[in-house]
Amino acid sequence: MVNHQAALAEDVQVHGFISQGYLKTDHNNFLAETDDGSFQFNEMGINFTAYPTSSLKIGCQFFAMDLGDVGNDTIVVNWAFAEYHYQNWLGFRAGLIKTPFGLYNDTRDYDSLRTAIFLPTSNYIELLRDTLNTTKGILIFGNVPLGPVGSLKYQIGTTGTQTSPESGSAKFLKSANGFSEISDIVVGERIYGFHFQWMTPVDGLSFGMTYETFDYGFDAIKPTRIGDVIIDVPITFKAHEADYLVFFGEYIWNNWVFAAETYRHTEDSDVYHGTSGAFLQSADVDTRKSFYVKVSYRFTDWLETGYYYSRFQLQPDTDLDTEKLKEHCLSFRFDINPYWLFKLEAHLMNGEFGVQPDNDGHIYNEWVLYAAKMSFSF
């Protein structure tokens, strides 16, 4: 038994990362108090992985982050699972598992795996990260050979999640809906979804899709103007059917990486009075005109640069700037050595989705976000 425990301890892999960033906007506040510049932008994590047998993998990661008033460096377990690998075409995973969503959601914790500091807002809304990053449940996965047409990677599962009223997701819901308070966020007991990625016969070229369906609800306070008076109205929000559908493609060729993703989110939602239970209104969502395209190129072993264009639009025919956000992002990545890297990027923004007023109380439709980030990983 002692020898077995010693052998298992020797097989434990330990990896970690820590980063510190800085955010500055020329107008508005975005994600943090960025109008005057903010260092409230950091991440840290350490993970442990072991292989008790050739077919069994177990692991967990402790994680903390700070982004404005979200996270505040509270340590959480953001994934912990056991994985059984039966064959290449079939495996099982259970626990607090990383959510397969598009190309990059399950690797977004690891700054060293991408060029940009921020993933495109069209598909990867930063404040929703704590909810979309991991969920509790089970899934099956594998890589099915397709002969001359490549192979198909798949993940199919049913999961559930919990969302704190202090989470980034709660802040996002408050900002997007004009709530002054939000509480009792309940995501459906089950989230069903699948993720497919076709690895084509062309080396480095893949296409895929992600689909998830779930329901959720919460209680909130909605400041409402009645005549010349603003009163706080308690409401109960219920999304009966929320669906995410993402299509993506990626091509890695020599030092180039090309990628694109579309994003569609639909939900049938109703709003009720929080005290009487009376129906107030429908609040359906049909986000279907959101996408991004990106390209990156590695010039040397220490310099990589990238660009993406991202467009998010909450409703298909909206004219409201508060429901739109377009961005052009230019990124520079400097690999100082195998452990340290430094990134700089600028986002030319058009729109007010997720934007807070600047320190003078103004909101601007055209603005710029500057970001810098130093990361260490091992």
Beta strands, then each sheet from edge to edge (+ up, - down):
strand 1: 13-25
strand 2: 29-30
strand 3: 41-53
strand 4: 56-67
strand 5: 76-87
strand 6: 90-98
strand 7: 134-145
strand 8: 151-160
strand 9: 181-187
strand 10: 191-199
strand 11: 205-226
strand 12: 229-253
strand 13: 256-273
strand 14: 279-282
strand 15: 285-298
strand 16: 303-313
strand 17: 324-335
strand 18: 340-351
strand 19: 355-356
strand 20: 366-377
sheet 1: 9+ 11- 10+ 8- 7+ 6- 5+ 4- 3+ 1- 20+ 18- 17+ 16- 15+ 13- 12+
sheet 2: 9+ 11- 10+ 8- 7+ 6- 5+ 4- 3+ 1- 20+ 18- 17+ 16- 15+ 13- 14+
sheet 3: 2+ 19-
end
